[in-house]
Amino acid sequence: MLAAVGAVIFAIAYLINVTSTDTDAAFTPISLMIAGLFFVALHFAGVGSGWSYPSRRRGRR
């Protein structure tokens, strides 16, 4: 899920860069790219993947 958030932020940064839109200092393409990389790094680290429940084994065969 966090990788999808990162991809959306990358797309927004790309659109701002391509259209040369004048934005506030907080929303420059570089700052959005860093935010996107942050979310992708969190995804790779396993954050936000949800709870994992251990599978129960059945008795011996």
Backbone as a ProteinNet text record, in pm:
[ID]
protein_1_A
[PRIMARY]
MLAAVGAVIFAIAYLINVTSTDTDAAFTPISLMIAGLFFVALHFAGVGSGWSYPSRRRGRR
[TERTIARY]
82	0	86.7	195	281.1	352.9	378.1	440.5	344.8	215	116.4	111.9	122.7	127.8	251.9	364	486.5	473.5	407.5	388.7	301.4	199	112.5	190.7	272.9	354.1	454.6	514.3	604.5	531.5	408.2	330.5	300.8	266.6	240.1	367.1	480	607.1	642.6	616.5	644.4	557.1	428.9	340.5	379.6	419.9	463.5	590.2	680.2	804.8	781.1	697.8	674.9	601.8	502.6	424.2	488.7	599.9	670.8	577.6	493.4	399.4	473.6	438.8	499.2	422.9	489.8	425.5	498	442.4	509.1	638.9	720.6	850.8	838.1	728.7	713.1	675.9	626	580.3	663.9	794.1	880.9	890.3	921.9	934.7	1039.8	1146.3	1250.7	1197.9	1124	1071.4	966.4	886.7	789.7	858.7	970.2	1044.6	1103.1	1152.1	1205.6	1094.5	976.1	863.1	823.2	823.2	792	892.6	1020.2	1123.7	1109	1065.8	1042.3	933.7	822.3	713.7	754.1	830.5	876.6	973.4	1059	1150.8	1073.7	967.5	885.2	820	777.4	717	818.5	941.1	1044.3	1084	1071.3	1105.5	996.1	880	772.9	674.6	687.5	595.5	464	354.1	224.3	173.5	238.9	194.8	81.6	44.5	-65.8	-14.4	-106.6	-72.6	-55.8	40.8	57.6	24.7	-68.5	-109.1	-36	23.9	93.9	-4.6	32.2	-56.6	-48.2	-160.2	-161.3	-143.3	-58.5	-36.1	-135.6	-172.5	-255.7	-169.3	-230.9	-157.9	-65.9	8.4	101.7	25.3	91.2	29.8	56.7
-118.8	0	125.6	123	240.3	262.7	156.2	172.7	242.9	217.8	286.3	435	467.2	608.5	675.1	604.9	657.9	679.2	586.8	600.7	720.8	745	861.3	990.3	993.2	1112.8	1134.1	1025.8	1038.2	1095.3	1050.8	1100.3	1249.2	1291.2	1433.9	1515.6	1466.6	1537	1544.8	1437.8	1437.9	1539.9	1543.7	1639.4	1783.2	1810.3	1945.6	1981	1885.5	1910.4	1930	1847.4	1854.7	1982.9	2020.8	2139.4	2268.2	2258.5	2375.5	2463.8	2400.1	2471.9	2539.1	2665.3	2738.8	2706.4	2641.3	2599.7	2661.4	2640.7	2686.2	2609.2	2658	2595.3	2454.2	2424.9	2292.9	2185.2	2223.3	2125.5	2127.6	2136.6	2128.7	1983.2	1958.7	1819.2	1739.9	1806.5	1736.2	1692.3	1779.9	1742.4	1632.2	1635.4	1528.1	1397.2	1405.2	1284.4	1221.6	1304.6	1252.5	1188.7	1250.2	1191.3	1057.5	1049.3	923.9	815.3	851.5	754.4	708.5	798	762.1	656.3	674.2	577.2	443.6	446.6	321.8	249.8	325.5	264.4	201.3	267	208.1	78.7	77.3	-44	-157.9	-128.9	-231.6	-279.1	-192.8	-231	-314.3	-322.4	-404.4	-328.8	-198.7	-117.9	-105.5	-118.6	-100.5	-221.3	-333.8	-453.3	-524.3	-474.3	-535.2	-634.6	-685.4	-783.2	-919.2	-991.7	-1127.8	-1223	-1307.5	-1404.6	-1535.2	-1592.4	-1718.9	-1828.5	-1906.3	-2014.9	-2127.9	-2185	-2296.4	-2426.9	-2505.7	-2635.4	-2734.7	-2824.8	-2933.1	-3031.7	-3122.7	-3224.2	-3306	-3392.7	-3475.9	-3567.6	-3599.6	-3689.5	-3830.2
0	0	0	74.5	78.9	-53	-126.7	-258.1	-353	-340.2	-423.7	-389.6	-261.9	-221	-278.8	-272.9	-332.3	-481.7	-551.4	-696.2	-729.8	-650.3	-673.7	-651.6	-548	-522.8	-634.8	-686.4	-801.4	-922.7	-945.5	-1060.3	-1045	-925.3	-902.7	-925	-874	-893.3	-1041.4	-1114.8	-1259.6	-1332.8	-1298.5	-1363.9	-1333.6	-1211.2	-1176.4	-1253.9	-1267.6	-1339.2	-1488.4	-1549	-1693.8	-1733.1	-1652.6	-1687.2	-1639	-1568.2	-1514.1	-1432.6	-1354	-1269	-1155.4	-1128.4	-1018.3	-891	-796.1	-671.6	-553.2	-435	-312.5	-292.8	-204.9	-181.3	-125	-55.7	5.8	-95.9	-211	-309.9	-436.5	-422.5	-539.8	-583.8	-708.7	-754	-675.7	-632.4	-556.6	-419.7	-351.5	-220.3	-233	-338.5	-359.6	-394.5	-468	-501.6	-374.5	-284.6	-158.5	-76	-74.1	-1.7	-64.1	-197.1	-264.7	-232.3	-230.9	-194.7	-50.4	36.8	175.7	187.5	114.2	120.5	58.6	-48.4	-109.3	-14.7	54.3	150.5	266.1	311.3	416.4	368.4	243	186.8	184.6	140	135	273.5	373.7	510.1	575.4	513.1	566.6	653.4	660.7	741	665.3	735.9	673.4	597.9	615.3	542.9	614.9	729.9	804	906.2	983.5	1084.9	1020.7	1064.9	1016.2	1130.3	1107.1	1206.2	1178.9	1279.4	1256	1219.9	1122.8	1082.6	1184.2	1214.7	1310.7	1234.5	1286	1223.2	1279.7	1195.7	1244	1319.9	1384.2	1461.9	1374.2	1436.7	1361.6	1266.4	1159.9	1060.1	1091.5
[MASK]
+++++++++++++++++++++++++++++++++++++++++++++++++++++++++++++

